[in-house]
Amino acid sequence: MEAKKIALYIVVVFVLYTIITSPEKAADLVGIGFEGISDAAQGVGQFMTELVN
């Protein structure tokens, strides 16, 4: 349980550091993340459509 908390703090600090030091790069990373989530959602939607048909 403690290891999870420590890992979470490290990730949060890293994210904040990235945003503060290079906002452009952070924005690119967020865009890539949302693009990946969108692609995954579309894939699930297509899979469900194929199951129904």
Secondary structure as UniProt FT lines:
FT   HELIX           2..21
FT   HELIX           23..52
//
